[in-house]
Amino acid sequence: MAWLVYDLVRDDENCRFHLMHKKTVYTKFQDSLSTMSEPARGDLNVFVDHLQHKLDKRLDRDDRNPSDAPTLDQMT
């Protein structure tokens, strides 16, 4: 598989952009397909901490929620 890499180059004289071919990258089809279809997994703890932070912010804004609402860790 060939990936054609282009860049937008500004032509100041005509106030326009032009596509300029920068390079061609050759890859194996299966390797490219795997890279695009299987996302890189991050650290689960970082993800849970991020969700907990967003949940805490939302709970703090809403007076109807109890102050002792459970955390995500307590719910599993």
C-alpha positions in Angstrom: 0.0 0.0 0.0 1.3 3.4 -0.8 0.5 6.5 1.3 0.9 9.7 -0.6 1.8 12.5 1.8 0.9 16.1 0.7 1.3 19.5 2.4 -0.6 22.7 1.8 1.9 25.4 0.7 0.8 29.0 0.7 1.4 31.0 -2.5 1.6 34.6 -1.1 1.7 36.1 -4.5 -1.8 34.7 -5.4 -3.1 34.4 -1.8 -3.8 30.7 -2.4 -2.7 27.3 -1.1 -1.4 24.5 -3.3 -1.0 20.8 -2.6 2.6 19.8 -2.8 3.6 16.1 -2.8 6.1 15.6 0.1 6.8 11.9 0.1 5.4 8.4 -0.6 5.4 5.9 2.3 5.0 2.2 1.5 3.5 -0.2 4.0 2.1 -3.7 4.1 -1.7 -3.7 3.9 -2.3 -6.0 6.9 0.0 -3.9 9.1 -1.8 -0.7 8.1 -5.3 -2.3 8.6 -4.3 -3.5 12.1 -3.0 -0.1 13.1 -6.2 1.7 12.0 -8.7 -0.9 13.3 -7.1 -1.7 16.7 -6.8 1.5 18.8 -3.9 1.8 21.2 -5.1 1.1 24.7 -4.2 3.5 27.5 -3.8 2.9 31.2 -7.2 1.9 32.7 -6.4 3.8 36.0 -5.8 7.0 34.1 -9.1 6.6 32.4 -11.0 5.8 35.6 -9.4 8.8 37.4 -10.5 11.1 34.5 -14.1 9.8 34.7 -14.1 10.2 38.5 -12.9 13.8 38.2 -15.7 14.6 35.7 -18.2 12.8 37.9 -17.0 14.7 41.0 -17.3 18.1 39.2 -20.9 17.2 38.0 -22.0 16.1 41.5 -20.5 19.2 43.1 -22.6 21.4 40.8 -25.9 19.6 41.6 -27.2 20.2 45.2 -29.6 17.2 44.9 -26.7 14.7 45.1 -25.6 13.4 48.5 -22.1 14.4 49.6 -21.2 10.8 50.3 -22.0 9.6 46.7 -19.9 6.5 45.9 -16.8 6.6 43.7 -16.3 4.5 40.6 -14.0 2.3 42.6 -16.7 1.6 45.2 -19.2 0.6 42.5 -17.2 -2.3 41.0 
